Amino acid sequence: MYSVSVRDHVMIAHSFKGELFGPAQRMHGATYVIDVEIRRTQLDENGVVADIGRAMSALKAVLEPLSYRNLDELDQFRGVNTTTEYLARYIFDGMAQRISAGELAVAASDLASMKVALHESHAAFAAFEGPLGG
């Protein structure tokens, strides 16, 4: 399996509901480093998985509406604990939509899978991984 990865970051604010979260029930900030790994079984005719520049642009576009925002105030997150795991899936879905729309100049059917990892710190991260078109 071949893969290509791109990385960006986003700064957000949010709070959680539920005793499980202790002090994180209060408003707090987070800076996530996001890694997106796109995989395919065979390289394309250019010898690549996908264009790295286009993948970086797509990730930036997915993250832009979240950047420097309080997620508690955004309609798409009303009533949701925006945990690191939840946000990994949210970003996965955003990237998958952009791939399907052709923004990476590769057919989604040619790609096998994708993994999105959000790093909260040097010691902790969460991820979501799933199949794409291939």
N, C-alpha and C positions, 0 to 999 in steps of 0.2 A: 504494500500500500504506500503510495506517495502522499506527501502532505506539504502544504505551505501554510505558514502562520503569519498573522499580522497582530500588532499590538497598539493600543491607545489607552487613554485614561479618561476618567470622568470624575468630577467632584459633585457630590449631591448632599442634600440634607434629608432626613426622614426620622420617623419614630415608629415604634412597634407597639402593638396591643398584646397583652398577655403577660402573666407573671413570669413565664419562662424567660423573658427578655430582661428582667431586672432593671438596671438603670438605663438600658437602651429603650425603655418605654418613653423616656424623655427625648426631646428633639436632640439630634446629634448629627454630625457631619461624617462623611466617609469619602475617601479618595480611592477609587478602584482602578487597578491596572487590569485591562481586559485583553486576553489572548483569544484569538479566533484561529482555529486550525481547520483547514478545509482539506479533504482527502479524496483521492480517486485511485482506481486500480491501475490505470494506464495513463501515461503522459499524453497530452494532445499533440497535434502535428507540429507545434512549436517547441515541444519538449518541456512543457510546464503543466502544473496542476491548474493554476489560474493566474491571471496577472496580479502581481502583488500591489501595484499602484492602485488598480481598480478596487481591490479588496480593502485597501486602507481607506479609500474614499468612501466606500460603502459603510464601513464600520464608523467612520467619523459622522456620516449622515444619520446613522442609527442612534448614536450617542448624543448628537447635538441637542435634541429636545429635552434631554435629561440634565445637561451640563449646567451647573450652578443653579439648580432648581431644588425646591423643597418638594419631594415626591408626594408628600401627603396632600399637596394642593393640586395635583394633576388628576384630571378626570379618569384617565385610564388606570389609576391606582387606588381609586376610592374604595375603602373597605378592605384593602389588601395589605398584608405585612410584606413590604418590599425587601424581603430577606435577600441575601447574596444569591441563594439558590434560585429564588423567584426571578431576580433580575438576569441571571444567566439564561434562563429559558426565554425571557422577554427579548433579550438581545439576539439569541439564537433565532427566534421567530422573525425578528426584523431583518436579520442577515439573510435568512432563507427567502423572504419576500423579495429582497433586492436581487438575489441570485436568480430567482424565478423570472424576474422582470428583465433579466439579461444585463444587469449592470456590471457583471464581472466578465462579460463577453465570452461566457462559456455556458453551454446548456446545462441546466440543473440535472438533466438525465445522465450527463457524463460524470457527475460527482457522486461519490459514494456516501460520505458522511461529513459531519462538522461537529466540532467541540468548541464550546465557549466557556472559558474559565475567567472568573473574577477574583482577583487577588486583593484581599483586604489588608494584608500586611505581608512581610517577608516570610511569615510563618503559617498563614492560614488563607485558604482559598476554597471556592465552591465552583462547580461546573455543571453544565448540561451538555449532553452529547446525543445526537440522533442521526438517522439516515436522511439523505437528501434524495434527489431523483434517481440516482443509479442504484 
